[in-house]
Amino acid sequence: GGSESHEFMVLAETGEDAVAACTCGYGANVEKASTGRLAPPPDWPVALPSRPEPVHTPGQSAVADVAAFLKLDPSHFIKTMIFESDQEYVVALVRGDDEVNEIKLRNALGCTHLQLASETKVEQVSGGAMGYSGPVGLKGVRIVADPEVMAMPAAATGANRGDYHLVGVVPGRDFGADLVTAIRTARIGDPCPRCGTPLDVKRGIEVGHIFKLGTKYSTAMQCNFLDAQGGINPMIMGCYGLGIGRTVAAAVEQNHDESGIIWPRPLAPFEAEIIALNPDDPTVRATAEQVCGPASSSTTPTWSASRCGSSSARRAPSRGWWSCRCAATRSSCRPPSPRAPRRSASCSTRPESVRPAPIGHHGSPPHLTPVTPRSGTTTRSASTA
């Protein structure tokens, strides 16, 4: 797909992706989203030792548990995650109240395969049990640290020894990083990278994607153009994808109620369906024409026999479909589903969204109630890797 792309998301609670967005217009998939500088952790509660001190923390390995045990804030901790790539073992460091963004980490490393190391391999790399890893004293392994970690004045972290943690760790003094880059996942409330306003994170459905391919393929295919000076240059290529099914799903997610789907007018297969079970009955026919009539004051419905061959089976091709009772079988029949009927140029009163009348309704012609579509159907744009 290319290294640069633009993703188009429709907000929906059932969306498969999380989208970080701001009122200033910034929006990005959380796999790509960046943030402004975070608020620093609370002041270190005790005097800072000259070197890290080991503390016995029996049975405490999760950040929240150790923080409560040591009476520290989770943001005082350095979370140490050991990964296995297709090239090497990697140690990723984020603040204790953050999570490692594996997409950002993989992009930073330039690898194609990345997964958390198994318990056996964690012990092999760190020399200690899983849940007690830390960057201090690690040898022969690449360390990638988030900038928020290296900005911490003091921290607590695993001691690479079962049931022990280190307190009073100073990044830069007690350990270094081979690579410092943003690898944390954006959260609700993080400052927007553009304006500093707290970000909101919502679910979204991807309905479109644009990829910048650059000159990779045009160079290989010698797809060139002449510039104003007559020079030969490779074309800059791009491609796009539109999810037709996803667009329909997004419309349904945003336009429905307890009774079912409320199709937006541009997507509706038809605006209204009128069913007359016995159009030979003058009363039924007159009532149906009365319901159909307000749609247009300039055109009278025309009739033709349906495929069942019954003279009582008719349709109004420019208005809606009519079902009938076959004289031969005395059963309901109905033509194949039509395309959306034409809109009348003279009609200015049709609702923006209507719920189609149920097929096979046995009774008087149904009353069509206009339904206002739900708000928030605008497409949101978001950048991603």
Secondary structure as GFF3:
##gff-version 3
##sequence-region A 1 385
A	DSSP	beta_strand	4	11	.	.	.	ID=ss1
A	DSSP	beta_strand	17	21	.	.	.	ID=ss2
A	DSSP	beta_strand	27	29	.	.	.	ID=ss3
A	DSSP	beta_strand	53	56	.	.	.	ID=ss4
A	DSSP	alpha_helix	63	70	.	.	.	ID=ss5
A	DSSP	three_ten_helix	74	76	.	.	.	ID=ss6
A	DSSP	beta_strand	78	85	.	.	.	ID=ss7
A	DSSP	beta_strand	89	95	.	.	.	ID=ss8
A	DSSP	alpha_helix	102	109	.	.	.	ID=ss9
A	DSSP	beta_strand	114	116	.	.	.	ID=ss10
A	DSSP	alpha_helix	119	126	.	.	.	ID=ss11
A	DSSP	beta_strand	142	145	.	.	.	ID=ss12
A	DSSP	alpha_helix	147	150	.	.	.	ID=ss13
A	DSSP	beta_strand	155	158	.	.	.	ID=ss14
A	DSSP	beta_strand	164	169	.	.	.	ID=ss15
A	DSSP	beta_strand	179	180	.	.	.	ID=ss16
A	DSSP	beta_strand	200	214	.	.	.	ID=ss17
A	DSSP	alpha_helix	216	221	.	.	.	ID=ss18
A	DSSP	beta_strand	224	226	.	.	.	ID=ss19
A	DSSP	beta_strand	232	234	.	.	.	ID=ss20
A	DSSP	beta_strand	237	242	.	.	.	ID=ss21
A	DSSP	alpha_helix	244	254	.	.	.	ID=ss22
A	DSSP	beta_strand	256	257	.	.	.	ID=ss23
A	DSSP	beta_strand	260	261	.	.	.	ID=ss24
A	DSSP	alpha_helix	282	292	.	.	.	ID=ss25
A	DSSP	three_ten_helix	293	295	.	.	.	ID=ss26
A	DSSP	beta_strand	324	325	.	.	.	ID=ss27
A	DSSP	beta_strand	332	333	.	.	.	ID=ss28
A	DSSP	beta_strand	380	384	.	.	.	ID=ss29
###
